[in-house]
């Protein structure tokens, strides 16, 4: 079965290669460009081609002004910024712009497309694109930075290139910054899902959780993902007393994360198949098409759901780790203390809680604003797609810190108290007592592939697509 488009694209970004359809798009780009020329010749008014932009779009440009306007447009939107995406995200954004041009109907020149292809083929092309300069659903300022980087690349490579009518606006317009910064999060989301499952299974094992927490019946629907999630918990034995909610609800809360990821991946996949520019140049229509294709509303809302998932799971991790260290789990003394005079991990739950509170302060009071106005009283729609990606990035960082503290706790308990969990203490000498710092350094040094290898050899975790 063919991989989803978002998987194909992220693999190409990681490998520094380009998909075949990037090269196969040339004839279509040429035809769309020719159609744009015909529309201009017949006197069709086209936004940002022979007119100004925004609330000045009723100002018509002369043929002479048209030739210079695209560079003026880029320079006008290239405003000062202080906070930038990392190089990998910058490359993802450049790939997304190339992808959307290859998909069709932007009307850009073939010469500009050659610059795009050359830039993404260069490993050192890691455009500095601001992450704090988006407003409403518009990423035109970040788009101007990509445009400048492409122009600099063309000059550095001594390419015979100059901006033609429509080139500049197409480098600014569309939802490629939103989608590109989302694409860059795919590896992190996959890693956090795997780590979430592994840490939950490990906690259940160390806490000797009741097997009834994870036994069917769960759902009448045989396709309900909760069935696959619960199967990963291979618990044995039960007690008459119920476990804390933080242990009992792991299948339910993890399934909510699973479903959230499915929605997010699906929304990203859907957007990657949609045309995005303003205006669109479509052969067969004797006018340019103006739409709201610069927004990706479904993906914005799905991102908000993932942030809520992370806040919920972070709370659950903190609570179940408190229970593990509460002295109520057989074989694990209070605070995992080794002796009567040992403080053990008395500070760890406090640090985890403090991290959760910081996460809540930054992400727990989010407002989705549905509309407002920009310059000149122009109506605008505000979906905050790129901003939400930054909030999601922050949420993943907070959540990973909490998971790292829990994973280190599990390694500490496994090594010092001889309790088996998902994370083994095989790398330490038998009988050797380790510090929490040693456990933490080892756990945070684990690569995703190492965790994945453990998962494949011990458990089969379901993975959302």
N, C-alpha and C positions, 0 to 999 in steps of 0.2 A: 504494500500500500504506500502511495506517495506521501511523503512527509508534509505536514502543514507548511504553508508559505513562510510563517514566522520562524519556524525551525530551519528551513532552508536558508533564509536570509541571515540569521544569526550565525549559522555555520560558515557562510561565505565571509561574513565580517571577520570572524575568528581566524579563518584561513587566509584572508587577504585575496580572495578570488571573486570573480563575478559570475552570476548565473548566465546561462546561454541566452535567456530572453532579453538580457541587456543588449546583446549584440544583434539579436534578431529584430529589435525594435527600429532599426535605422530607416527602413523603407517607410514605416508608418510615420515616423517623425518628419521625414522629408515630405510626405503627402500632406500632413497637417500644416507644415510650414508653408507649403504652396497654397493651401486653402486660406491661410491667414493673409497672404499677399493679395489674393483675389478679393477678400472682404475689404481690405484697405483700399484697393483700387476702385471698388464700386461705391466707396464713400460711407461704408458702415462705421458708425461710431463704436469704438471698442475701448472699454475701460482700461486705463493705464497704458494704452498703446497710442491712441491719438486723442486722449483726454488726460486730464490730471486725475488725482485719486482722492478718496475720502469725500468730505463735503465740498470739495472743489471739482468733482467729476463732471460738472457742466461746462468746464473750461476746455475748449477744443484746441489741440496742438496743430501747428502747421507742419508740413512734411519735413522742413528743416529742424524744427523743434523736436519732432519725433525721434530723430537720430540720436540726439543728446539726452533725451529725457530718462532713458533707462539707467544711465550712470548717475544722473542727478537724483533719481529716486533712491538708489542704493545708498548714496552718500547722505541723503536726507534722513534715512532710517538708521544709519550707523551711529547710534548715540552712545555716549560713554557708559561702560559697565564695569563692575568690580568683581563679580562672582561668575565663574565659568564652569561648564561641564568638563569632566575629565576627557582625555584624548580618545578613549574607547567609545564613549558616548558620542563624541563629536564625529567619529567615523560612522557610527550607526546612523546618525542624522544625515550625513552625506550619502550613505547608501540608500536611505529612505527617499531622499530627493531624486536620486538616480532611478530608483524603482518606480516612483510615481511618474517620472517622465517617460520611462519605458512602457508603463501601463497605457499611457496615451492621453491625447487631447490637451496637452499644454501649449502646443504651437511654438515651442522654442526652436532656435536655430540648430542645425546639425553641428555647427562649429562649437556651440556651447555644450552640446551633449558630448562631444569629443573631450572637452575639458573635464567634464564630470567623470567620464570613464577613465581618463588619465589620472585624475586625482585619487580616486578610490583604489586604483592599482598601485599607487605609491605608498609603501608601508609607513613612511614618515609624514604622510598627510593626515594630521590629527587636528582638525580645525578647532580653534578656541571659540566656543559659542556660549554666549551668556545665558545663565539659567535664572536670572533675576529680572529679566527685561520683557517678560511676556505680559500682556494685558488682555482682558476678556478671553476670547478664544484665539486671539491673534498673536502669532510669533514672528511678526514682521521685523522686529529689531534683531532677534537671533538670526532670522533669515538673512538679514543684511550682512551679518558677520560671516556667515557661510559664503555669501556672494563675494565679499571682499577677499576671503581666503582663496576662493577659486580664481579670482582675477590675479591675485598675487602668484598663485601656482602657474597660471598661464604665462605670466611675465617671466617668472623664474625659469620656466622650461622653454622660453623663447617660442611660444606657440603663436601662430598667425591668427589672432583672434581679437575681435572687438564686439561689444554688446550690440545686438540688433533689436528692433522694436519687439516687445513682448518678453525678451530675455530677462530683464531686470525684475519685472513684477512676478514672473514665474519663480524666480529664486527667492522671493520674499513670501509669496502666497502659498496656501495649502497647509495641511496639518502635519507636515513631515517632521517638524521639531518635536511635536507631541508624540508622534508615532515612533520616531527614532529614539527618543529618550526612554520610551516604553520598551522598545526592542532591547535596549541595553540592559534592562532589568530582568530579562528572561532567565539568564543563567542564575542570578541571585534568587529569584523566586523558586526555581527548581531545587536549588540547594537548600533553601529554607524549608521547603515542604519535606524533603528527605530527612533533614535534621529534626524537624518537628515530630515526625513519625518515630524516628530512632530514639529520641529523648523520652517520648511518652512511653514507648515499650520498655525502655530501660527503667523508668521510674516505677512502672507497674511491677516489674520483676523484683526490684530492690524492696519495694513496699509490700511485697507478697499480697498483691491486690486480689480481692475475691474474683474467681473466674466468672461468676455470674454477671460481673460488669460488662463482659465482652461476649457473652453467649447469646445466640439467637433465642427467641424471636426479636428482631429489630423492625422489620418492615415486611409487608405483604408483597411489595414490589421487588421482584428478583433482580432488577437492575439498579436498585438503590445503592449508591456507593458506600453507605454505612456498613453494608455487609462485608465488603472487601476490607474496609478500614478496621473493623472489629476483629476480623480473622487474623490480622497481624499480631494481636495480643494473645500469645500462647501461654495463658496462665493455667496453673493447676492448683486445686484446693480452694476451699471456701470456709468462711467463718459466719457465725450467726449474726454478727454485728455488721451493719452497713459501713462501707468505706466512705471517706469524705467525698463530697461532691466533685472536688478537683480530680479524683481518681475515677469516679463513676461516669463522669460526663466526657471523658476523653474521646470516645468514638463519635459522640454527637458534635463536639466542638471541632474536632479534626475534620469531620465530614463537611461542616460548614466552610472550613478553609478550603477543602477539596473543591466544593461547589463554587466557591468564590474564584478560585484559580481557573476552573473550567470556564466560567463566565468571562473572566479577564482574557484568557487565551483566545476564546471564541470571538470576543469583541475586537481584539487586535487582529485576528485572522480576517474577520469580515472587513475591517477598515483597509487592510492591505490589498483587498480586491476592489476597492472603490477608487474612482477618479477624484483627484483633489487638486484644484487650482481655481483661480478666478481672474478672468473668465476662462471658460473651456472653449477650445477651438475644435469643432467636430465637423469633418467633411460630410457634406450632405445637407447641412443647415446653412442658410444664407445669412446667418447672424451669429454673433458670439453668444455663448450661454453663460449666464450669471447664476450661481447657486450658492448655497451655504456649505460647500464641500470643504471648507477650512476647519470645520468643527468635527470632533469625534466624540459625540455626547455619550454614547453607550460605553465607550472605553473609560471616559471620565467617571461615570457612575460606578462602573465595575472596580475602578481603582479605589474609590471611596469605600467600597465593600471590603476590599482586601485590607485596607488600613484598619477597619473595624475588626476584622478577623484577627489581626496581629495584636490589637489591644486586648481582646478577649483571651487569646492564647497566652500572652505575656502574663496576665493575671493568673491564669490557671497554672502556669509553670511555677510562679512564685509560691502559690498556695500548696501545690503538691510537694515542692521541695521543703517547705516548712514542716509538712507532715512527716516526710522522710527523716528529718532531724529532730522530731518532737519527742523522741524516747518511747513512742507508742508502737514502733515497728520492731518486731522480734529480731535480735541480732544487731540492731543499730542503736547504740546508746544515744542519749540526748546530746545534740550538737555533734554527733559522731566522735565524741571524746574518747581517747584511747585509755586514759586513766583518770583517777579521781581528781588530780590536780591539772588536768588538761582542759583548756577552754574549747578545744576542737574547732568547729566551724560556726561558733556563736555569732560572728559578724557577717557571715555569708548571706543569710536571709535578709538582713538589714540592707546590705548593699544591693541585693536583687530588688527589694521593695523600693529603694531610693531610685533605682534605674527605671522601674515601672512608673513611679510618680513623675519623673522627668519626661517620660514618654507621654504620659497623660496630659501633662501641662502643655506639651508642644502639639499634640495631635488630638486630644480628647474633646476640644471645643472647636469643631470645624463647621463652617457655614458654607453651604452651597448657594451662591448667588446666581439667580437665573437670568438677570438682565440689567442693563444700565445704559449709559450713553457715553460716547467718546467725543472727540473734538467737534465743535460746531453743532452740538446737539444731535449728532447722528446716532440712531438707535443701534445698539450692539447686544450681542448675546455672550454671556460669560460662563464658560464651562470649566475654566481653570485647568485644562488638561495637563499642560507642562508643569504648572505649580503642584498639582496633585502628584505627579511623578516624583517631584522633589520631596513631598511629604511622605510618599511611600518609601523612598530611599532612606529617609530619616527613620521611619518606622522599622524598616528591616535592620538598620544598624542598632537601634535600641533592643529589638527582639533578639538579635544575634548575641548581644552582650549578656542578656538574661539566659539564653540557651547555653552560652559558654560557661557561665557560672554554674548552671545545673550540671552540665557535662563534666566539669571539673569536680563537682561534688560526688558524682557517680564514680569517677576514677579514684578519688580519695577513699571512698567507702570500699570499693573493690580491692584496692591495694592494702589498706590498713586494717580492714575488718574482715577481709576474705569473703565479701558478698558478691555473687555474680550479678552482672547487669549486661546491658547491650554493649557497653564500652568495657573491654577487659583491661586488666592491669598487666598483661603479658610482657609489656615492654620494660617493666621494672623487675628487679631481682626478687625471687620468692622470699617472703618474710621481711622485705625491706619496707621500713616506714617512710612515707613520703610526705612532704609538706603540701599544703593546698596550692602554693605558688607553682610547685613542680607539676602538680596535676593540671593546673590551669594552663601553664605554658605548653604542656604536651597536647592538651585537648585543642587549644586554639591553633596549634601547628598542624593539626590534621587537615589534609586536603579533602576536597569533595570526592575525589576518586577513591581515597582510602575508606571514607565512610560508606561510599557506594559498594565497595568490595565487601565490607562487613555485612551490609544489608543483603547482598546477593547470596552470601554464604550462610546466613542465618535466617533471614526472613524475606518474604516477598511483599514489598509494599506496593499498594496501588499507586499509580502516578497519573494525575490529571493532565489532559491535553487540551 
